Amino acid sequence: MLRDKDYENMLEKLFEISSDFVTVTPNSPRALSEEELKNIIIAKWKRAEAKKI
């Protein structure tokens, strides 16, 4: 996800349909890292795993 987008709202929508997530970092200087996104998801009481690709 890109940090300059409304990623919190996007995540809330995804939380409605899933409780497990795998995060990766898109190839963009505006990206949230896989670890940052994983930590945001975990803070919302969802399971997440960060993967380097």
SVG drawing of the C-alpha trace seen along z (x, -y; Angstrom):
<svg xmlns="http://www.w3.org/2000/svg" viewBox="-17 -11 30 27">
<polyline fill="none" stroke="black" stroke-width="0.4" points="0.0,0.0 1.1,-3.5 1.6,-5.7 0.0,-8.8 -3.3,-7.0 -6.1,-6.4 -4.7,-3.0 -6.5,-2.9 -9.9,-3.0 -8.8,-0.4 -7.7,1.9 -11.0,1.4 -12.8,2.7 -10.4,5.7 -10.9,6.5 -14.6,7.1 -13.7,10.0 -10.5,11.4 -8.6,11.9 -5.2,13.1 -2.9,11.0 0.5,11.4 2.2,8.0 4.7,7.1 6.4,3.8 5.4,2.5 8.1,1.1 7.4,-2.6 9.2,-5.3 5.7,-6.1 5.2,-2.5 4.7,-1.4 7.2,1.4 6.0,4.9 6.9,4.5 5.1,1.2 2.0,2.5 2.2,5.8 2.5,3.8 -0.5,1.6 -2.6,4.7 -1.5,6.4 -2.4,3.3 -6.0,3.8 -6.0,7.3 -5.6,9.1 -2.9,11.7 -0.3,10.6 3.0,11.9 5.6,9.8 7.2,11.3 10.2,10.0 9.8,10.6"/>
</svg>
